């Protein structure tokens, strides 16, 4: 059906156009002419692209172009414009720079890899700026930042004592939760988002929602930041928290802080 519809290539790891296709041709289930047509069209494109004369890319040139200042600026602008302010009661955001202390809490607050998304490489040629880094960069030196992870994206502990104490000591808490993508850079962390990682529920995984509730109960204003690759169900947070930011997988560019949208 795929060949008849004009699908000339199959690039997955499933058999599809591999050995079963040979068997189907031998059994007369698939006309060999359809395979010839697909091969002809693929080769024609390669000829038109000059891949037979110059089959290899100039890697040094590619690295210079892809990681050029122009491309970095474009990626940064794309990340900025993708961030969505979902809720902002009483104009809590952007936060004032004169805050004396902020508690930054959650599994994705200091995890740069979680910002890169599915199919990110196993090595990145620059330092990754986390949301925690960004907030620290935007605040004055005298401001105190209290960091507490105290939860995992999947699984995790139900003891939120450290996070609650940090929230109580601070003027305000920024809680960063969401997902962990399927990327090679953090193979030790089970992925919850990416190709082949479907879910039965869009609720926050692990103990993340319990963490949000525990921090909110500390009595300080809470800003929720979501780092994720698909929509999430945050019904309790939407009802009880004053500010919510959807950051998606905005990357981790070091050129400007990722916290600039949270702090003035």
Phi, psi and omega in degrees: 000320181293316179297316180297326181282351177101014177278107188270342185228148172228118188246016179267180181269355177290157184303300177040259186272016180262229187301322178299332178295320177299317180296320180294324177292315180298328180273357178081012181279332180235126178294134179298333180298328178292323177293316178301319180297316180296315180297317181299318183289324177294314180295324179299317178297320179296320177297315182294330178276353180076022184286340177281329177278322182228080187283344186246144179278155174277098188296321179296317178294319180299318179296319179295318183287312184296321183260023180289163179300321180299317180290323177298317180296321179295317178297319179296315180296321178298317179297317180301313186285346179275339181291135184237129174273108185274329183205141181203076181291135177055029178053045178298325178255148353293151180291150177288144178285344183273010174298135182280332181204144177226133173266125177249119193227147171124159185293334182259004184292324183234031181243098182294327182295330180295340181275347189273336175085175181297149178068017174285154186285167179282344178223135179243128187281022176206163179293142180263124179269123179272173177295322176299315177302314183298318179295318179298321182292329184274338181275152176293157184303328184282347179287142183258130177247120180256118183253133176216123181279291171053022174192153175248159177297324178227139185072224174098174184263155178259006179269106183253023184303312181299316180295317180294319178297319178297318180296320180294327181281342186261163175286335186198154180240136172249116182253123184245111182227177178150239187229170172237122186284164176277090177226156187287343185288337182229059183295344181280349180253123181299127179285150175238358184216142179136177181299127179085005180240068179282163180228157177269344181219145178267006176293159176299137182277168177061216182260022187295318180293324176296324177297315179300315180297319180295319179291320180297326180291346178291345173093005179256156177301141183236128172255122179263128177243126181257130175241107189200163181252358179213166179300145178236150176268116182230052187299315181295315181297319181297331181275329190250343183258145183281335184217134180223130180241126174265106184266343185055203175264080191278005180085186183219045183298134181276345187299321175222153188289144178285350181268005187291340178274348181262324181248141180298000000 
